[in-house]
Amino acid sequence: MTPVTYASDVFVLNSNHSITEAVMAEKIWKVEKIKYCEHVGHEIAIENEVVYPAENLPDQPPRITAHRCSNAIECNMLDKAACALCGTNPDLDPV
């Protein structure tokens, strides 16, 4: 399983009318834990999307913006509702 990283550079026109480069925040999917899922019968990874602030904001801690399951697509194809990470059963939170 490979984490997905998003990072992009933006050019900003400052007050001196010169163009400078602004580094944006970085988003990475990190594995929170690996556990056995009873619905599919094997281990799954529960992942968090972590947003790291730009370099010019060093005092801010990373933030978790989303959660997902590594097996969500397969769980959604089952006949019964699985869990909140799949979006089909908000009452069952496997985290």
C-alpha contacts under 8 A as a table, 3 or more apart, distances in Angstrom:
res1	aa1	res2	aa2	distance
3	P	28	I	6.27
3	P	29	W	5.14
3	P	30	K	6.51
4	V	27	K	7.78
4	V	28	I	5.67
4	V	29	W	5.85
5	T	26	E	6.93
5	T	27	K	5.60
5	T	28	I	4.81
5	T	29	W	7.28
6	Y	26	E	5.73
6	Y	27	K	5.33
6	Y	28	I	6.97
7	A	24	M	6.56
7	A	25	A	6.69
7	A	26	E	5.08
7	A	27	K	7.09
8	S	23	V	6.92
8	S	24	M	6.01
9	D	21	E	6.77
9	D	22	A	6.09
9	D	23	V	5.13
9	D	24	M	6.09
10	V	21	E	5.87
10	V	22	A	5.25
10	V	23	V	6.51
10	V	24	M	7.21
11	F	19	I	6.28
11	F	20	T	5.58
11	F	21	E	4.51
11	F	22	A	5.85
12	V	19	I	5.58
12	V	20	T	5.37
12	V	21	E	6.13
12	V	22	A	6.50
13	L	16	N	7.93
13	L	17	H	5.79
13	L	18	S	5.71
13	L	19	I	4.70
13	L	20	T	6.49
14	N	17	H	5.44
14	N	18	S	5.87
14	N	19	I	6.48
14	N	20	T	7.16
15	S	18	S	7.47
23	V	54	A	5.97
23	V	55	E	7.04
24	M	53	P	7.55
24	M	54	A	5.29
25	A	51	V	6.63
25	A	52	Y	5.69
25	A	53	P	4.75
25	A	54	A	4.53
26	E	51	V	5.64
26	E	52	Y	5.19
26	E	53	P	6.71
26	E	54	A	7.20
27	K	49	E	6.58
27	K	50	V	5.68
27	K	51	V	4.49
27	K	52	Y	6.40
28	I	49	E	5.62
28	I	50	V	5.36
28	I	51	V	6.57
29	W	47	E	6.18
29	W	48	N	5.53
29	W	49	E	4.38
29	W	50	V	6.17
30	K	47	E	5.38
30	K	48	N	5.38
30	K	49	E	6.36
30	K	50	V	6.94
31	V	34	I	7.53
31	V	45	A	6.29
31	V	46	I	5.87
31	V	47	E	4.24
31	V	48	N	6.33
32	E	45	A	7.42
32	E	46	I	5.62
32	E	47	E	5.19
32	E	48	N	6.24
33	K	45	A	5.96
33	K	46	I	5.51
33	K	47	E	7.23
34	I	43	E	6.57
34	I	44	I	5.68
34	I	45	A	4.45
34	I	46	I	6.18
35	K	43	E	5.33
35	K	44	I	5.68
35	K	45	A	6.57
35	K	46	I	7.79
36	Y	41	G	7.19
36	Y	42	H	5.57
36	Y	43	E	4.15
36	Y	44	I	6.17
37	C	40	V	5.91
37	C	41	G	5.77
37	C	42	H	5.76
37	C	43	E	5.80
37	C	44	I	6.38
38	E	41	G	5.07
38	E	42	H	7.26
39	H	75	C	7.39
39	H	82	A	6.64
40	V	75	C	7.03
44	I	69	C	6.94
44	I	70	S	5.88
44	I	71	N	6.30
45	A	69	C	5.95
45	A	70	S	5.27
45	A	71	N	7.74
46	I	67	H	7.21
46	I	68	R	5.97
46	I	69	C	4.76
46	I	70	S	6.43
46	I	95	V	7.58
47	E	67	H	5.69
47	E	68	R	5.29
47	E	69	C	6.14
47	E	70	S	7.31
48	N	64	I	6.30
48	N	65	T	7.39
48	N	66	A	5.72
48	N	67	H	4.57
48	N	68	R	6.52
49	E	64	I	5.61
49	E	65	T	5.63
49	E	66	A	5.08
49	E	67	H	6.27
50	V	62	P	6.37
50	V	63	R	5.52
50	V	64	I	4.55
50	V	65	T	6.30
50	V	66	A	7.73
51	V	62	P	5.48
51	V	63	R	5.20
51	V	64	I	6.34
51	V	65	T	7.05
52	Y	61	P	7.26
52	Y	62	P	4.60
52	Y	63	R	6.76
53	P	57	L	6.11
53	P	58	P	7.15
53	P	60	Q	6.60
53	P	61	P	7.33
53	P	62	P	6.41
54	A	57	L	5.57
54	A	58	P	7.32
55	E	58	P	5.82
57	L	60	Q	6.17
58	P	61	P	7.89
67	H	85	L	6.78
68	R	72	A	7.42
68	R	85	L	5.38
68	R	86	C	7.30
69	C	72	A	5.30
69	C	85	L	5.81
69	C	86	C	6.84
71	N	74	E	5.61
71	N	75	C	6.30
72	A	75	C	5.07
72	A	76	N	6.18
72	A	85	L	7.05
72	A	86	C	4.85
73	I	76	N	5.26
73	I	77	M	6.70
73	I	86	C	7.46
74	E	77	M	5.29
74	E	78	L	7.01
75	C	78	L	5.44
75	C	81	A	8.00
75	C	82	A	6.19
75	C	86	C	6.87
76	N	79	D	7.99
76	N	81	A	7.49
76	N	82	A	7.27
76	N	86	C	6.56
76	N	88	T	7.16
78	L	81	A	7.44
78	L	82	A	7.97
81	A	88	T	5.23
81	A	89	N	5.45
82	A	86	C	6.72
82	A	88	T	6.03
82	A	89	N	5.82
82	A	92	L	7.70
83	C	86	C	5.59
83	C	87	G	6.60
83	C	88	T	5.94
83	C	89	N	4.57
83	C	90	P	6.28
83	C	91	D	7.26
83	C	92	L	4.97
83	C	93	D	6.07
83	C	94	P	6.92
84	A	87	G	4.95
84	A	88	T	6.16
84	A	89	N	5.02
84	A	90	P	4.35
84	A	91	D	6.77
84	A	92	L	5.75
84	A	93	D	5.36
84	A	94	P	7.51
85	L	88	T	7.91
85	L	93	D	7.21
85	L	94	P	7.70
86	C	89	N	7.50
87	G	90	P	6.72
89	N	92	L	5.95
90	P	93	D	6.92
